[in-house]
Amino acid sequence: MMKNATIVLAGMLVALCVAAVVTVRLEPDAMSVAYAQTQQYDLVIRNGRIVDGTGSPWYRADIAVRGDTIALIAPSIAQPASRVIDANGHIVSPGFIDIHNHARENIFELPSADNYIRQGVTTLIEGPDGGSPVPLEPFLAKLEATQKSINVGSFIGQGSVREAVLGRANRRPSSAELDKMRGIVEDAMKAGAFGMSTGLFYVPGAFTPIEEGIELAKVAGKYGGIHISHMRDEAFGVLDSVRETIRIGEEGGLPTQVTHHKIVGPRNYGKSVETLKMLDAARVRGVDATSDQYPYTASSNAFVASMIPQWAQEGGREQMLARLKNPATRKEIGAETVRIIREERGGGDPKNVFLAHCEFDPAMAGKNLADVAKMRGMEPTIENGAEAAMWIVEQGNCQGVYHAMSEQDLERVMRHPATMIASDGWVQILGRGVPHPRSYGTFPRVLGLYVRERNVITLEDAIRKMTSFPAQRLRLNDRGVLRPGMKADIAVFDPARVRDTATFEKPHQYAEGFASVIVNGQVVFDGKAMTTARPGKVLRRN
Ligand SMILES: [Zn+2]
């Protein structure tokens, strides 16, 4: 009797446990009406105009969030919620996905990534331009252990892979060395990298023969990754470089992307007509070639990379300094730097080349090459600008800003359907240096200046270029579109007020017009201030 009772009791317990497990399992996707009516939501956004990320025209609806997921989108959601946001007069869109980002410099110092969250960005993708941590996994693990506001993922950088195996040498790899590089790319892909970036403009990526790039791209492609490239030459060689980017995709067997597509130097202005035709032609024959862009006519990168010829950087900094000390090689370097100022990133005048931040002297930030020449008692000619550039490189590392692009090329690239928006910026510590304003203003600048004021693209298309398009590229199947079942990364903003306020002179200014930014269902910015929520996740390729 006792024994039977025990068995019955145990059986009931098992049944209860099973029931509990079933209940827990069913909870996230059991969308029965009865359930929805009795359970309260964690968050409801009411009365907004939904721009869902697909490019479709806006519609009016409420959005309910439970946990980190969009639970319901309906004309009117009356059920109770722990938190309600009235989005009357506002646009409700997916959070923006920045497919080209240099977050790793500062994300650990400022894991709230205020300058990105406050412009509606909810996901940053690191590892662009051929540069990433190698190996990648420890970086992702450290990010995983960091409480952050924003989602972060990464590419593996081919330049960094090459540097790990060959240093800064300008030579082809042996087959054993190539195998070693393949192994590093493969490990990174297994760790969840979204693909491989190349930075063929930078040393040592610049020393990469295309065959090597293709071989490594094949590894990334095998795991479902993409190739994204800061091309070898964005100035006189831009057409050849687009051809090369397409070829890496075509022969590597993976999608390929021209990142921060731009045309550098006055004599090259207008070449975007050709580059876009090349991308179109590639797409017609079945090569998945796309591009991304930031909405500014100035670029920014390491000063040495843009102002000193690549051959002079071979072997590393010490060897470069020795070449600058030798009067004969200094003259050769100077001649090429003169050409760079005259025809490429200098846009014809040393006044177009600015210092954003110099490790050796914070007071250099904001000065241009003409200022530096005068500071050193010289007339601000192009030749003296080159001399100033070499002097700066000898002092130490700087970040530069270069005004050498045309508005027409920028708008033409933006209008192209296969162009997405990406910032190429950094997580910024408020007030530090004079960085390129793209870190603060990329997304609102497109929405304010290029959508509202200039009508270059529609609001819905701009949002598509910031959300579903990069998500599709990265195979982020649960983000980038507002739909039930998707992760609740959401931006709420006023379409009449959204704008960038960061300028080249005063970059440390946050975007305006954002009322709420939500990451994985939690409000991280409430329109006035960052909240204490840290719901950001490390994203890995599916
Ligand atoms: Zn780049």
Residues whose N, C-alpha, C, O or C-beta is under 5 A from the ligand:
A	BS01	ZN	D129 H230
